[in-house]
């Protein structure tokens, strides 16, 4: 069983704040309050103070948070500015300073590498993992199927496995992470297809490489992406998990000086209404699924009534144990089948794939699980999870 950062459902964020822009103790208390168990550190730069990062790590350890270290001195772009030997020295220094801390779980080395920066990313990962007790962490671009993606990545979207699978295997990456926000595009009617296409494509790569899959979901509106409602937040969490994701990072937690978005924490470090929606959803999913999801292996995912991103469409009688499945309203649903890695038990996850309306699900299982059939109302984006166990004799 492969974990990354934590042995629970990973719930984190992107922040992009530097040391000195906020009170560290108050910030860590906020991270814990918000339901996070993984944090990206403040950005550590050449003129940052070692004791400030150590204070952050100590406070996170006290509060049960793991930290992905954002040390700009060893970001992959440094390989463009210095020799490989100098980069190795920088990595060794950062590892000596922070790599052995019990709260540290990874070094962040690259965000959205393209065809030009991917070679630097791979080299950075290899060097970090040659000298560090904790792995490197990379966040990849979303995939889309158009000419400009070919210009960006040097290959068509359908062929990204040929790019990323070797990058993961050869560099030794221990997690496949990417971001995608097309699901919140206020204008693009194909946004949902792009969102689920990415989930399916990246999960296949992660499974082939035997690493857990993380994805970044949207909390902050920006560009053409609209403001998510609390139903949108639940829907994003449910759909991602139903498609095999083991960790999520909300983009993004803080407003920045450029005025990007309307984040949960504003430029004055004040909590905004979206903070409380995010906190509520983080806590719900940690409570209901936190310890279980890392132990579940996705076997198959199907969409009911309407399918997105090339996901298989559910057909009655074609599932292993699910005898029938219906929704009162044909808004769509997700049917995922998992296997528990320790018990071998089968789990079904049903998701209401509407972001605006509740729906009543009716389901029946074949023997010896017929007694587990039933019906259930799910709110917009909500899920239910059913473990297949035989009826007591």
Steps between C-alpha positions, in 0.01 A plus 500: 500500500653830389439808713629847434540760775233341721322167552165683488313676222736792436331840520723796425525829313713731289604818679796684342563716807850592615641498851420822682164564330299348784534381858627143488328369815165652402535365148569142608204518738286612204627213284399251768165669553433484125533121499830474316745220574759598238635853450731661249747710695553870455755565225855474634746721313871583517443773756252302711593399854551133580337542841179621336460181297587289804239685707241425231597133492494470879151652519373275222638194677323606821174537308516180297574658160749378243687760296605512135807724514504785250871583498554729202874436519442152356208561267575342163542840334825533695647235270475757221706744704769279654698189428373160604776487761388831652141379501603182682674714762182706544295184539741356756482824699119506500487133597737562790289792618149359461484156339514296821232695685209271596244741347676521164355263240633624163693768313297692241719536191279580201158633402344428160816405306471528121706346221785742573507469879413133542866391457599736784214365709610141450859583588392694811289207620787256446746718691265573789414135542865398481585709806175542693317270741173652373388499135459778246157632406392626156167639386421445130290689248146386424461329166282629219448385144587789271784643292625738770557204734727344237691827482534504879590139566633373167238227478125462464285466810419140416870416518591651837556157651803480271632820663407461864531126561872496413551823695344345810676165470847621405513788746351296785209735571282348773181691422332621181338840554332739258255791498181548301231768537296464180215363713449857625520671161198731480498502119641173370227240448769233465657577836359189663633280222844648554480452876404132484734436206786617722386287793481189281824566313710585804358213706600254226856637507517494881370144510747388235786662696370370836490842665211685668315770307447854630308779333453871560138616525362852485401717796602842365328651193735648241520555125189329353454272800198583713467510877429149632199448727517259792320249275779546243759431768329177603453401137869554422609291799250221429571474128877509546495226764258292293754511218786373715657815647677462837587863567361843415645850517272803488607779267551732665485588868620862496442815300824638364639843423402461133135483602444152358161364597295530815661246731396356838769717664520856370804724460459617863497138626128521583275197452240539226167312459658239272737407784213364706355304206841349431554417867161332525566284193859413602380384840209301355718302262778448753246367749313274257780381273833612642634171632327279245574650157877427499417132549256480209618410149276616217394209280248668273311827465182551297272794432123462511258666252758739355873445468793744497865475402471159337385327820317173440120538501322277750290224345266282704632150559859574400647554846654230718274538804268793427180346368316825429543873550255782439458868583166674539633780281737430212744776593782252510685301764836331549539134594845398623612157616800467733686215669631540855871416493497340845164322529438430132145629542325677212370854552263696279501878494196671352523873421223738404665663198277808514641817654161665545235246600445199720413161356359172629707191424360148492739207480496121528785253542528137393525222757653462750471878540135549410422615857711812443276639228289802573436860412649826614466871443829675426538876492681674216850352471454269798603135518421180682734207558390138537722214614393161363473259792298182520190494720552344841388139501 
